[in-house]
């Protein structure tokens, strides 16, 4: 009865408090202002999944008011020492703290519901379709808004019990506010940028590694069991701190013994919760894990010995949660040491031949199998684990065909990293490409059995399995939507609005870009695939005979004018195989883009711009490239087309910039084509 009275009392007190109520109202005022600023951007942004990151700054700003409120409230009550006047004074003190905490939880629950409604209404009116993105949005707000704001009351209570009404209390509040707020990773970016998901240092913050990046296409918001266990760990820690500080007001021996017992047991729960949080954290959103992926590939031996004297007839792949079992049948096997490309991060449990486990070694992504005799089949058993390169979280994963998520017949590492030094500086450019950007023409029979819901697979579904012949397989188990437009099966992220209306603009743009590119060079694929997967962040782009993965790599909406250039650039990179040196191929792409833009009367590109590898070339080469651009600009459209076609046809590793310059000058003397 007394606790209920105290709960109602504090509920009314918070409602009437100018400090508490004003802080709560200010949160919504600032949130609405931030949303207005977002939508006042002159460009139609596509980054609606990143929009809820606004709460991080707002929670950081508002939490200090709550900390001060609870500090003032509790320090004044402790100052009068009323809890010492009664035999059950210690119990009264805990009833007060628990009731004011419960009242705060109720208010913050109402706030998080209203915040969710604001975001949900915005999503609904911009055209984001109903899906589980709305449910995961609420989970995101609970972890990163509700949790930190509820914890702010515990910070205030702890400071009040530790320092009372001393002036040093406000300095302590300031330190706690800075070091525990969701903006911690931004304030101390040089430290936290090096923290991995499974590093114990990740427990030092409740927010995110990069507050602007909170959503990945098909993976969803950064919410997982690790986030929630970390939040629970912080609750246990501050509960323990408050319990320990409360020993000052213990009146009886039995109370002291009870508190000591709790304090002895509590660390076990803290350690268990912290361990679970570290082990469960997703690596998809961490900057340190992304950097480590690239560093790992820099260290890998690219000249590893391979033996590909075999031909694959078929794959039978079974995915049961994280466990992968791949049965490979061979049409030809002429070696006892076959090598395969399989993502190095996936731990192999065993490999079997003729029902017997065989030995194997790994060198990066290259797996060498040691057979006692030649065989007609092999079975691989390994785990699909969460990494920055191929995330697996909340049962969602994006297994793209350009990545070796199943054993492939390849002779190189999965990722090739190029590094270039910018001339005249100490800066370096990094370019990473997947070896499967252009796929071998041979096809294999695939049978794929997957548990759970599958959003996309380029294989047709037949009963309970996916089966068919393909160059490679893409599988997406994640958060997204699909539609059909004129025979095209379109898959797109859940945070893309009104795609049903915009698809009539986007697909014809892609078709036109593809046909225009075919006027310059022979493309790797003869027609635009009928299955298209769009992405706005994180996925690689590639094109096979039966499906296209298209990543805008941009915040702009896919039907915006700014992306016209991107369509041409991406189509060139996706469909025209590399020839010659890397820099020459990129400069050919750069000039081809300019011809395509001019042909379609799009004048957004300056003629002086080059590929981004230009700055890494010696000054003598830069002058030669500039001369080529200068000679290219005054040519007619037909002359430019002929020059680009001839250049690409003849270009190989032996070609020099002098030859290209001579060719472009000769093109200026050729009459227009008719």
MOGI-V115164 format. One record per residue. RES is the residue in one letter. SS is DSSP state (A for helix, B for strand, O for the rest). D_LAST is the distance of its C-alpha to the last C-alpha in Angstrom with 2 decimals. Layout:
RES_SS_D_LAST, RES_SS_D_LAST
This chain:
X_O_94.87, X_A_94.89, X_A_91.34, X_A_90.08, X_A_91.81, X_A_90.23, X_A_86.77, X_A_87.06, X_A_88.50, X_A_85.61, X_A_83.08, X_A_84.50, X_A_84.84, X_A_81.15, X_A_80.18, X_A_82.39, X_O_81.58, X_A_79.53, X_A_78.14, X_A_77.14, X_A_75.91, X_A_74.02, X_A_72.22, X_A_71.20, X_A_69.94, X_A_68.14, X_A_66.16, X_A_64.64, X_A_64.10, X_A_62.15, X_A_60.21, X_A_59.10, X_A_58.19, X_A_56.06, X_A_54.25, X_A_53.61, X_A_52.15, X_A_49.90, X_A_48.48, X_O_48.19, X_O_45.42, X_O_42.29, X_O_40.19, X_O_40.78, X_B_42.35, X_O_42.20, X_O_45.27, X_A_47.86, X_A_49.40, X_A_50.24, X_A_51.77, X_A_55.37, X_A_55.58, X_A_56.86, X_A_60.29, X_A_60.81, X_A_61.17, X_A_63.17, X_A_65.55, X_A_66.10, X_A_66.98, X_A_69.22, X_A_71.06, X_A_73.12, X_A_74.69, X_A_75.76, X_A_77.17, X_A_79.22, X_A_80.38, X_A_81.78, X_A_83.23, X_A_85.12, X_A_86.24, X_A_87.59, X_A_88.98, X_A_91.14, X_A_92.52, X_A_93.33, X_A_94.91, X_A_97.62, X_O_98.37, X_A_99.10, X_A_98.25, X_A_101.35, X_O_103.74, X_O_103.44, X_O_104.25, X_O_100.84, X_A_99.12, X_A_96.67, X_A_95.62, X_A_95.28, X_A_92.97, X_A_90.68, X_A_90.76, X_A_89.67, X_A_86.81, X_A_85.61, X_A_85.86, X_A_83.96, X_A_81.32, X_A_81.11, X_A_80.79, X_A_77.96, X_A_76.20, X_A_76.48, X_A_75.04, X_A_72.15, X_A_71.54, X_A_71.22, X_A_68.89, X_A_66.58, X_A_66.43, X_A_65.52, X_A_62.91, X_A_61.43, X_A_61.36, X_A_59.51, X_A_56.78, X_A_56.70, X_A_56.40, X_A_53.56, X_A_51.79, X_A_52.41, X_A_51.11, X_A_47.90, X_O_47.18, X_O_48.20, X_O_49.21, X_O_52.80, X_O_53.17, X_O_55.43, X_A_53.74, X_A_56.34, X_A_59.16, X_A_57.98, X_A_57.60, X_A_61.32, X_A_62.20, X_A_60.29, X_A_62.24, X_A_65.52, X_A_64.99, X_A_63.58, X_A_65.19, X_A_68.29, X_A_69.48, X_A_69.35, X_A_70.87, X_A_73.68, X_A_74.35, X_A_74.78, X_A_78.12, X_A_79.35, X_A_78.42, X_A_80.55, X_A_83.45, X_A_83.43, X_A_83.51, X_A_86.33, X_A_88.40, X_A_87.78, X_A_88.35, X_O_89.96, X_O_89.85, X_O_89.46, X_O_86.88, X_A_85.20, X_A_84.01, X_A_81.18, X_A_79.99, X_A_80.04, X_A_78.10, X_A_75.44, X_A_75.09, X_A_74.95, X_A_72.41, X_A_70.05, X_A_70.44, X_A_70.37, X_O_67.73, X_O_64.31, X_O_62.71, X_A_64.55, X_A_61.52, X_A_59.74, X_A_62.86, X_O_63.43, X_A_59.84, X_A_60.42, X_A_63.03, X_A_61.58, X_O_58.05, X_O_59.64, X_O_61.49, X_O_60.37, X_O_60.80, X_O_63.65, X_O_65.34, X_A_68.72, X_A_67.55, X_A_65.31, X_A_68.59, X_A_68.98, X_O_66.61, X_O_66.07, X_O_62.68, X_O_59.36, X_O_57.90, X_O_54.98, X_O_55.80, X_O_52.20, X_O_51.14, X_O_53.19, X_B_50.74, X_B_48.38, X_O_45.95, X_B_47.74, X_O_50.75, X_B_51.96, X_B_54.40, X_O_56.37, X_O_59.52, X_O_61.33, X_A_64.87, X_A_64.88, X_A_64.38, X_A_67.16, X_A_69.54, X_A_68.99, X_A_69.90, X_A_72.93, X_A_73.94, X_A_74.01, X_A_76.18, X_A_78.60, X_A_78.75, X_A_79.62, X_A_81.96, X_A_83.74, X_A_83.87, X_A_85.40, X_A_87.82, X_A_88.90, X_A_89.38, X_A_91.43, X_A_94.15, X_A_95.65, X_A_96.75, X_O_98.09, X_O_101.66, X_O_102.90, X_A_102.81, X_A_101.31, X_A_98.38, X_A_97.84, X_A_97.93, X_A_95.40, X_A_93.00, X_A_93.42, X_A_92.68, X_A_89.46, X_A_88.44, X_A_89.13, X_A_87.03, X_A_84.15, X_A_82.61, X_A_82.08, X_A_79.94, X_A_78.07, X_A_77.29, X_A_76.24, X_A_73.99, X_A_72.48, X_A_71.84, X_A_70.14, X_A_67.96, X_A_66.83, X_A_66.13, X_A_64.25, X_O_62.01, X_O_58.30, X_O_56.21, X_O_52.96, X_O_53.50, X_O_55.30, X_A_53.79, X_A_56.07, X_A_55.10, X_A_51.38, X_A_52.05, X_A_54.21, X_A_51.46, X_A_49.19, X_A_52.17, X_A_53.08, X_A_49.70, X_A_49.91, X_A_53.15, X_O_52.00, X_O_51.74, X_O_48.10, X_O_49.17, X_O_51.47, X_O_52.02, X_O_50.46, X_O_50.94, X_O_48.29, X_O_49.49, X_B_49.44, X_B_47.16, X_B_47.65, X_B_47.87, X_B_48.77, X_B_50.03, X_B_52.78, X_B_52.99, X_B_55.84, X_B_56.10, X_B_59.53, X_O_59.48, X_O_58.88, X_B_59.77, X_B_56.99, X_B_57.66, X_B_54.88, X_B_55.48, X_B_53.02, X_B_52.98, X_B_51.62, X_B_50.17, X_B_50.80, X_B_53.24, X_O_53.90, X_O_55.56, X_O_58.62, X_O_57.09, X_O_53.87, X_B_52.19, X_B_50.44, X_B_48.71, X_O_50.71, X_O_50.88, X_O_53.74, X_O_55.30, X_O_56.17, X_O_59.70, X_B_60.02, X_B_63.33, X_B_63.16, X_B_61.11, X_B_62.57, X_B_62.14, X_O_64.25, X_O_66.09, X_B_67.20, X_B_66.13, X_O_64.46, X_B_64.11, X_B_60.95, X_B_59.91, X_B_57.28, X_B_55.25, X_O_53.24, X_O_51.00, X_B_51.65, X_B_54.50, X_B_56.10, X_B_58.20, X_B_61.08, X_O_61.76, X_O_65.01, X_O_63.03, X_O_59.61, X_O_58.99, X_O_56.78, X_B_56.70, X_B_57.42, X_B_58.43, X_B_57.74, X_B_59.82, X_B_58.96, X_B_58.85, X_O_55.96, X_O_57.15, X_O_56.01, X_O_53.98, X_O_51.70, X_O_48.72, X_O_49.49, X_O_51.87, X_B_54.44, X_B_56.62, X_O_58.38, X_O_57.18, X_B_53.54, X_B_51.10, X_B_47.38, X_B_46.83, X_O_43.13, X_O_41.48, X_O_40.42, X_O_44.11, X_O_46.66, X_O_49.02, X_O_49.73, X_O_50.00, X_B_46.66, X_O_45.83, X_O_44.48, X_O_45.43, X_O_45.05, X_O_46.52, X_O_44.99, X_B_43.96, X_B_42.68, X_B_43.56, X_B_41.88, X_B_43.65, X_B_42.34, X_B_44.40, X_O_43.04, X_O_43.34, X_O_46.28, X_O_47.87, X_O_49.93, X_O_47.60, X_B_45.73, X_B_42.63, X_B_42.93, X_B_40.09, X_B_41.07, X_B_38.90, X_B_39.90, X_O_39.46, X_O_38.24, X_O_35.21, X_O_33.21, X_O_35.31, X_O_36.03, X_O_34.55, X_O_37.99, X_O_39.75, X_B_43.49, X_B_45.74, X_B_47.14, X_B_50.24, X_B_50.93, X_B_54.18, X_B_54.60, X_O_57.49, X_O_56.98, X_O_54.11, X_O_50.55, X_O_47.82, X_B_44.84, X_B_44.33, X_O_41.15, X_O_43.38, X_O_44.41, X_B_48.06, X_B_50.32, X_O_53.84, X_O_55.20, X_B_52.62, X_B_48.90, X_B_47.61, X_B_44.38, X_B_42.05, X_B_39.94, X_O_38.61, X_O_41.00, X_O_43.05, X_O_43.09, X_B_46.25, X_B_47.01, X_B_50.53, X_O_50.45, X_B_50.23, X_B_47.09, X_B_45.66, X_B_43.28, X_B_41.35, X_B_38.99, X_B_35.77, X_O_33.58, X_O_34.58, X_B_34.46, X_B_37.83, X_B_37.93, X_B_40.72, X_B_41.36, X_B_44.24, X_O_47.28, X_O_46.97, X_O_43.53, X_O_44.11, X_O_42.59, X_A_40.08, X_A_40.33, X_A_38.83, X_A_36.27, X_A_34.86, X_A_32.67, X_A_30.94, X_A_31.05, X_A_29.77, X_A_26.57, X_A_25.93, X_A_26.47, X_A_24.26, X_A_21.32, X_A_22.00, X_A_22.16, X_A_18.88, X_A_17.13, X_A_18.93, X_O_17.77, X_O_14.16, X_O_15.79, X_O_18.40, X_O_20.35, X_O_23.00, X_O_26.64, X_O_26.91, X_O_24.57, X_O_25.36, X_O_27.23, X_O_30.96, X_O_33.03, X_B_35.87, X_B_35.32, X_B_38.08, X_B_37.79, X_B_40.01, X_O_40.65, X_O_42.67, X_O_43.82, X_O_41.74, X_O_39.15, X_O_35.63, X_B_34.09, X_B_32.23, X_O_33.34, X_O_32.27, X_O_34.68, X_B_35.14, X_B_33.79, X_B_36.13, X_B_34.61, X_B_36.75, X_O_35.78, X_O_38.05, X_O_38.45, X_O_40.89, X_B_38.32, X_O_37.85, X_O_35.03, X_O_33.44, X_O_33.55, X_O_30.67, X_O_31.79, X_A_30.87, X_A_27.17, X_A_26.75, X_A_29.18, X_A_27.23, X_A_24.21, X_A_26.59, X_A_28.69, X_A_25.92, X_A_24.61, X_A_28.18, X_A_29.09, X_A_26.27, X_O_24.90, X_O_27.76, X_O_29.03, X_O_28.19, X_O_29.61, X_O_32.26, X_A_32.98, X_A_32.17, X_A_28.82, X_A_27.82, X_A_28.89, X_A_27.04, X_A_23.80, X_A_24.57, X_A_25.37, X_A_22.09, X_A_20.17, X_A_22.26, X_A_21.34, X_A_17.58, X_A_18.34, X_A_20.74, X_A_18.51, X_A_15.67, X_O_18.47, X_O_20.10, X_O_23.13, X_O_24.69, X_O_27.86, X_O_27.19, X_O_28.18, X_O_25.90, X_O_28.97, X_O_29.94, X_O_29.87, X_O_30.95, X_O_34.69, X_O_35.30, X_A_34.31, X_A_37.87, X_A_39.37, X_O_37.71, X_O_39.53, X_A_38.99, X_A_37.33, X_A_34.70, X_A_34.28, X_A_33.54, X_A_30.87, X_A_29.20, X_A_29.44, X_A_27.75, X_A_24.79, X_A_24.55, X_A_24.97, X_A_22.17, X_A_19.86, X_A_20.51, X_O_18.92, X_O_15.50, X_O_12.56, X_A_11.68, X_A_8.56, X_A_10.99, X_A_13.74, X_A_12.22, X_A_11.61, X_A_15.10, X_A_16.76, X_A_15.62, X_A_16.77, X_A_19.87, X_A_20.95, X_A_20.52, X_A_22.61, X_O_24.98, X_O_28.58, X_O_32.11, X_O_32.01, X_O_29.06, X_O_30.13, X_A_28.92, X_A_28.72, X_A_26.08, X_A_24.04, X_A_24.52, X_A_23.50, X_A_20.27, X_A_19.32, X_A_20.26, X_A_18.15, X_A_15.08, X_O_15.79, X_O_15.40, X_O_11.92, X_O_9.19, X_O_6.50, X_O_3.79, X_O_0.00
